[in-house]
Every structure is written in structure tokens, then in C-alpha cells.
Amino acid sequence: MSQEKISDYLIYREIVKKLLIVVGLWPYDNPSIFYNFLPYIQIFVNVFLCFGMLGFVQKNFKNIGLVTKGMSIMTSLMSTIIKVVCFIKNRSDAMELHKNLDPHFTEILQDLKLSKFVLKRFSVVKHLSCTFTIIVTISCALRLIIPISIMIKQIKLNIHPVRYPLLFPSVFPWKVTPESYIYEFEFAIESFAVVTLCFITLSVDCLFTFYVYQMIGQLREISYCFKNLTEKSDSQSILRKCISQYQILLKSRDILQRVYGPIVLWIMVTNAVIMCTIAFQVTQMDSVTLGRGLLIFTWISLKILQTFMYAWSGSCLTLEAEECRDSVYACEWYGNKRLMTSIIIILSQRPLILTACNFSVVSVEIFQMVINTTVSYFFLLQTLEPEA
């Protein structure tokens, strides 16, 4: 069973790495010029489309249904921009974080007894990430499939002139006519944006869970050392190792907050807005096709699961840090003055919790807050709608 868990972990690690490589965000020491330039291409494409959707919102400002439709998609693209910018700005920190956590965690897995303890409940992370991957892939695929299927259906039914829909609602200063180079260019740009949205969402969000789990694994290693501390053990050597490791974890926590703080704060604020606008759009529809209904369901599920993954990961880290402190306190340190001093120093360390830009603790409580805010915004939109 332990070998199977190790295999699952290594597969999970490799998938996350490949997703990050595709979008140019994996922390390489000496990346190529194209690899460094790739994230900037994604930023340009998403900024370009955000301006187009801002034009759509401005044109339909008096129609709350269309405004919410444009804003929900534009906010998702802005999330992609923020994620890429945070990784570009903190590239050196991302490299340091990876070097602090990944090699040591891989070393821990070499000990089969310890790996069984460290990889406890990894199946939850695996299933949560798999579910998230499926939902994100289906949601992004539907954004590509629905417009193409509409065009194919019109051609089969000999409907003329054929209506050529785009993937996103947007208004640019130039006129987009069917079967023109401008339409083909915009369709290609929007398709690239959807693919980018899919890969960046999967890679960045799963990487957060991945690094938090590695931190949890190292906390479990510290707990394991103290639980097996006896009179015959070299207590001073074990203490030095554990204190050094805990300091690395504190440093890793600080780096993780710098890289992901703005991302988590943005997600927690905007996901509530996106979910309530999507729900409001549904109430404005006279009928919903199967494809559109599936897209709406997967989009809302994506936002709920994305919010939960961040919040749950933060809570798991806090809980594991508390269990680690309990293990330290419960070890056989009574009567040993040298050991007592070291234990007191360990117990007096700062708690290992994650915050979003020092604004809020990342925990399941913030997930509950997002859901409550979504409901509140939805009722507010319903109140404003008759006045529009």
C-alpha cells in the first residue's frame, strides 16, 4: 500500500510539473528565452480580451443580464493574468520554495515506514485534484465546442447567412464580419485564451495544494521524530534537525504567502461575484440548452471546488501544525533540563498558518464566507434587476 501511495504521489507531482512547463511557470534555473517569454504572451492575450469584454459591458451597461455575463468571464481572465504576474514577479521565490520542499520530501519517501505516515490521506488530495481537473477540462472544452457546434448545425440545416459566434462576448473598435481574417484572428485568440485558462487554472491551483501537502508531510516527519523519541535516542541531534526543518517550513510558508497571497485574496473575492452573476444569468434565461446548462453547471462547480481547495489546504496545514506541537509536548522531555529548554523554544515558535496578504487566514471559514457572500450578492442583483 505504501509503494502504491508513493507511486500515486510521484505521478501527481509529474502531472503538476508538466502543466506548469506548458504555460512557462515551472521554476527552471536557466530557462530559454522563449520559455521566459511565454507567460508574457498569455498576459497580452488575456489583457486584449479583457478590453474587448469591457467594451461589451460598456455597450450594454443598462442591461444587467448582459453586464453580469461579460463581467463574470472578464473576471476569470483577470484571474489568469494575476496568477501569471504573481509567478513572474516571484520567480526566484518560487524556485527557492521548490528547493526547500521538494528534495527533502522526496528524501523522506525513501524510508518506507516514514513514508506511510507522511503520505497519510494523500488519496483525498488525489481525488480532489482529479475531480477539479475533470471539471476544469470539461468547462473549457465546452467553451470551444458550443460555438463550433452552432456553426456546424447551421451549415447542416442550410441556414443562410450563417451566424459565426465567438467564444466570448466582446466589443472592439473594429467591426468583426463573418468569414473575414479579423474574425479568424479573434476566434484564434479566444481559443488560445481558453486553453491558457485551462492549463493555468489547473497548474497554479494544484501546485498550491501540492506545496501545502509537502509542508504537511514535513510536519508529520517532525511529529514522527518526537513520537519515537526515547531515552536511548540522540535527542540533541534530533532536536537540531527538527528545529532547522521547522525554520525552513516557516520560511517556505512566508514564500508561499508572497507568491499566492494576491491570488488567494483575488479568488476569494471574485469567485463570490462570478458565482452569483452566473446564477443570476440562469434566472434571466427563458430556456437553457443541454450544452449551455452543462457549461453553467461545470463553471459554478469549478468555482466552488477551486475556493474549497485553497481554503481546505490552509485548514489542513494549520491543523497539522497544531498536531505537531501536541506531539512535541507529549514526548518524554520531563526531568531533562537540556531537552526542556529546547522544547520550550519549539513550543514558543509562531503558529504555522497561511494568510492572504495578511488580510485573512486561509481556512474553511473563508470558504463559508464566500458562499454566504455569493447568496447575498445574488439577492442584491435580483433587487436591482427590476430597476434596470
C-alpha positions in Angstrom: 0.0 0.0 0.0 2.9 2.4 0.8 4.5 1.8 -2.5 1.2 2.4 -4.3 0.8 5.8 -2.4 4.4 6.7 -3.4 3.7 5.9 -7.0 0.5 8.0 -6.9 2.3 10.9 -5.4 5.1 10.8 -8.0 2.5 10.7 -10.8 0.7 13.6 -9.3 3.9 15.5 -9.0 4.9 14.8 -12.6 1.5 15.9 -13.9 1.6 19.2 -12.0 5.2 19.8 -13.3 4.2 19.2 -16.9 1.2 21.5 -16.7 3.4 24.3 -15.3 6.0 23.7 -18.0 3.4 24.0 -20.7 2.5 27.5 -19.5 6.1 28.5 -18.8 5.7 28.8 -15.0 7.8 25.8 -13.7 10.9 27.2 -11.8 13.8 26.3 -14.0 17.3 27.6 -13.1 18.3 28.6 -16.7 15.2 28.7 -18.9 15.3 29.5 -22.6 14.4 32.9 -24.0 11.1 31.5 -25.4 10.2 29.9 -22.1 10.7 33.2 -20.3 8.7 35.0 -22.9 5.7 32.5 -22.9 4.0 33.9 -19.8 4.0 37.4 -21.3 2.2 36.2 -24.4 -0.5 34.8 -22.2 -0.8 38.1 -20.3 -1.1 40.0 -23.6 -3.8 37.7 -25.0 -5.9 37.9 -21.8 -5.5 41.7 -21.4 -6.5 42.1 -25.1 -9.7 40.1 -24.5 -10.5 41.9 -21.2 -10.5 45.2 -23.1 -13.0 43.6 -25.6 -15.3 42.4 -22.8 -15.0 45.8 -21.1 -16.3 47.3 -24.3 -19.2 44.8 -24.3 -20.1 45.8 -20.7 -19.9 49.5 -21.6 -22.2 49.0 -24.6 -24.8 47.0 -22.7 -24.4 48.9 -19.4 -28.2 49.3 -19.0 -28.8 45.5 -19.3 -27.9 43.9 -16.0 -28.1 40.4 -17.5 -25.5 41.2 -20.3 -23.3 43.1 -17.9 -23.1 40.2 -15.5 -22.4 37.9 -18.4 -19.5 40.0 -19.5 -18.1 40.7 -16.0 -18.1 37.0 -15.0 -16.0 35.9 -17.9 -13.7 39.0 -17.8 -13.1 38.4 -14.1 -12.0 34.8 -14.8 -9.5 36.0 -17.5 -8.2 38.6 -15.0 -7.6 35.8 -12.5 -5.3 34.2 -15.1 -3.4 37.4 -15.5 -2.9 37.8 -11.8 -1.7 34.2 -11.4 0.9 34.6 -14.2 2.0 38.1 -12.9 2.5 36.7 -9.4 4.7 33.9 -10.7 6.7 36.2 -12.9 7.3 38.7 -10.2 8.2 36.0 -7.6 10.1 33.6 -9.9 13.1 33.5 -7.7 10.9 32.9 -4.6 9.1 30.0 -6.5 12.5 28.4 -7.2 13.6 28.7 -3.6 10.2 27.3 -2.4 10.6 24.3 -4.6 14.2 23.7 -3.5 13.2 24.0 0.2 10.3 21.5 0.0 10.6 19.1 -3.0 14.1 17.5 -2.5 13.6 16.8 1.2 10.1 15.4 0.7 11.4 13.1 -2.0 14.1 12.0 0.5 11.5 11.3 3.2 9.8 8.8 0.8 12.9 6.6 0.7 12.0 5.5 4.3 9.0 3.1 3.9 7.9 3.4 7.5 8.1 7.1 7.5 6.5 7.5 4.0 3.5 5.6 5.2 3.0 8.1 7.9 3.8 11.1 5.7 1.5 10.1 2.8 -1.5 9.6 5.1 -4.7 10.9 3.5 -2.9 11.6 0.2 -5.8 9.9 -1.6 -8.1 12.8 -0.5 -5.7 15.2 -2.3 -5.5 13.0 -5.3 -9.3 12.6 -5.7 -9.9 16.3 -5.1 -7.4 17.3 -7.7 -8.7 14.7 -10.2 -12.2 16.0 -9.8 -11.0 19.6 -10.2 -9.1 18.6 -13.4 -12.1 16.9 -14.9 -14.4 19.9 -14.2 -11.9 22.5 -15.5 -11.3 20.4 -18.7 -15.0 19.9 -19.4 -15.8 23.6 -18.7 -13.1 24.9 -21.0 -13.8 22.3 -23.7 -17.5 23.3 -23.8 -16.4 26.9 -24.3 -14.7 25.7 -27.5 -17.3 23.1 -28.6 -20.5 25.1 -28.2 -19.7 27.9 -30.8 -18.3 25.3 -33.2 -21.3 23.1 -32.9 -23.6 26.1 -33.6 -21.8 26.8 -36.8 -21.9 23.1 -37.9 -25.6 22.9 -37.1 -26.4 26.0 -39.3 -24.4 24.6 -42.2 -26.1 21.2 -42.0 -29.6 22.8 -41.9 -28.6 25.1 -44.9 -29.3 28.3 -42.8 -28.1 31.4 -44.6 -26.5 33.7 -43.8 -24.5 31.5 -41.3 -24.1 33.1 -37.9 -20.5 32.8 -36.7 -20.4 33.1 -32.9 -17.3 33.9 -30.9 -16.3 32.3 -27.7 -16.6 35.4 -25.5 -18.9 38.4 -25.6 -16.7 41.3 -26.7 -16.9 44.6 -28.5 -13.8 46.1 -30.2 -13.3 49.4 -32.0 -13.2 47.5 -35.3 -16.0 45.6 -37.0 -15.9 41.8 -37.0 -17.5 40.3 -40.0 -18.1 36.6 -40.7 -15.6 34.8 -42.9 -13.1 37.6 -42.5 -9.5 37.5 -41.4 -10.4 39.6 -38.4 -13.0 37.0 -37.3 -10.5 34.2 -37.8 -7.8 36.1 -35.8 -10.2 36.9 -32.9 -11.5 33.3 -32.8 -7.9 32.0 -32.7 -7.0 34.5 -29.9 -10.1 33.5 -27.9 -9.4 29.8 -28.4 -5.8 30.3 -27.2 -7.2 32.2 -24.2 -9.5 29.2 -23.3 -6.6 26.8 -23.5 -4.4 29.1 -21.4 -7.2 29.5 -18.9 -7.5 25.7 -18.6 -3.7 25.0 -18.1 -3.0 27.9 -15.8 -6.0 27.2 -13.6 -5.1 23.5 -13.3 -1.3 24.0 -12.8 -1.3 27.0 -10.4 -4.2 25.8 -8.2 -3.0 22.3 -8.0 0.6 23.5 -7.2 -0.7 25.3 -4.2 -2.3 22.1 -2.8 0.9 20.2 -3.8 3.2 22.5 -1.8 0.9 22.7 1.2 0.9 18.9 1.2 4.7 18.8 1.1 4.7 21.1 4.1 2.2 18.9 5.9 4.4 15.9 5.2 7.4 17.5 6.7 5.4 18.5 9.8 4.4 14.8 10.1 8.1 13.9 9.9 8.8 16.2 12.8 5.9 14.6 14.7 7.2 11.1 13.9 10.6 12.0 15.3 9.2 13.3 18.6 6.7 10.4 19.0 9.6 7.9 18.7 12.0 9.9 20.9 13.2 7.7 23.8 16.0 7.9 26.4 18.3 6.0 24.1 17.8 8.4 21.2 20.2 11.1 20.4 17.8 13.8 21.5 20.0 16.8 20.8 20.7 15.7 17.2 17.0 15.0 16.6 16.1 18.4 18.1 18.6 20.3 16.0 17.3 18.6 12.9 13.7 19.3 13.7 14.2 22.9 14.7 16.2 23.5 11.5 13.4 21.8 9.5 10.7 23.9 11.2 12.6 27.1 10.4 12.7 26.1 6.7 8.9 25.4 6.9 8.3 28.9 8.4 10.4 30.4 5.6 8.5 28.3 3.0 5.2 29.5 4.5 6.3 33.1 4.0 7.3 32.5 0.4 4.1 30.7 -0.3 2.2 33.7 1.1 4.2 36.1 -1.1 3.5 34.1 -4.3 0.0 33.0 -3.6 -1.3 35.8 -1.3 -2.7 38.0 -4.0 -4.0 35.0 -5.9 -5.9 33.6 -2.9 -7.4 37.0 -2.0 -8.5 37.7 -5.6 -10.1 34.2 -5.9 -11.9 34.5 -2.6 -13.3 37.9 -3.6 -14.1 37.4 -7.2 -15.4 33.8 -7.1 -18.4 35.0 -5.0 -19.1 37.6 -7.7 -18.7 35.1 -10.5 -21.0 32.5 -8.9 -23.7 35.0 -8.1 -23.6 36.5 -11.7 -23.8 33.1 -13.3 -26.8 32.2 -11.0 -28.4 35.5 -11.9 -27.9 34.8 -15.7 -29.8 31.5 -15.3 -32.8 33.3 -13.8 -32.9 35.6 -16.8 -33.0 32.7 -19.4 -36.3 31.6 -20.9 -34.8 28.2 -21.8 -31.4 26.5 -21.4 -29.9 24.1 -23.9 -28.1 20.9 -22.8 -24.7 22.3 -23.7 -25.3 25.7 -22.1 -26.7 24.0 -19.0 -23.7 21.7 -18.7 -21.4 24.7 -19.1 -23.1 26.7 -16.4 -23.1 23.7 -14.0 -19.4 23.0 -14.6 -18.4 26.7 -14.3 -20.2 27.0 -10.9 -18.8 23.7 -9.7 -15.3 24.8 -10.8 -15.5 28.0 -8.7 -16.9 26.2 -5.7 -14.2 23.5 -5.8 -11.5 26.0 -6.5 -12.4 28.0 -3.5 -12.7 24.9 -1.3 -9.3 23.6 -2.4 -7.5 26.7 -1.3 -9.5 27.0 2.0 -9.2 23.3 2.8 -5.5 23.3 2.2 -5.0 26.2 4.6 -7.0 24.5 7.3 -5.2 21.2 6.8 -1.8 22.9 7.3 -3.0 24.7 10.4 -4.4 21.5 11.9 -1.2 19.5 11.1 0.9 22.3 12.7 -1.2 22.0 15.9 -0.9 18.2 15.9 2.9 18.6 15.5 3.0 20.9 18.6 1.0 18.4 20.5 3.5 15.6 19.5 6.4 17.8 20.7 4.6 18.5 24.0 3.7 14.8 24.5 7.3 13.5 24.1 9.4 12.3 27.1 11.1 15.6 28.0 10.2 15.8 31.7 13.3 16.0 34.0 15.7 16.5 31.2 16.8 20.2 31.6 18.6 20.5 28.3 15.7 18.9 26.5 13.1 21.0 28.4 14.8 24.3 27.2 14.7 23.1 23.6 11.1 22.0 23.8 10.0 25.4 25.3 11.8 27.1 22.4 10.0 24.9 19.9 6.6 25.5 21.5 7.1 29.2 21.6 7.5 29.4 17.8 5.0 31.3 15.7 2.0 29.2 14.6 2.2 27.9 11.1 -0.8 29.4 9.4 -1.4 30.8 5.9 -2.8 34.2 5.3 -3.9 36.0 2.1 -1.9 39.3 2.0 -2.3 39.5 5.8 -6.0 40.1 5.2 -7.5 36.8 6.2 -6.4 33.4 7.4 -6.8 30.8 4.6 -9.2 28.2 6.2 -12.6 26.6 5.6 -14.2 29.6 7.4 -13.2 31.8 4.4 -15.0 29.2 2.1 -18.2 29.6 4.1 -17.8 33.4 3.9 -17.5 33.2 0.1 -20.7 31.0 -0.2 -22.6 33.4 2.1 -21.4 36.4 0.1 -22.5 34.7 -3.2 -26.0 34.3 -1.8 -26.1 38.0 -0.6 -24.9 39.3 -4.0 -27.4 37.2 -5.8 -30.3 38.6 -3.8 -28.9 42.1 -4.3 -28.9 41.6 -8.1 -32.4 40.4 -8.0 -33.4 43.5 -6.1 -31.7 45.8 -8.7 -32.9 44.0 -11.8 -36.5 45.5 -12.0 -34.9 49.0 -11.9 -32.7 48.3 -14.9 
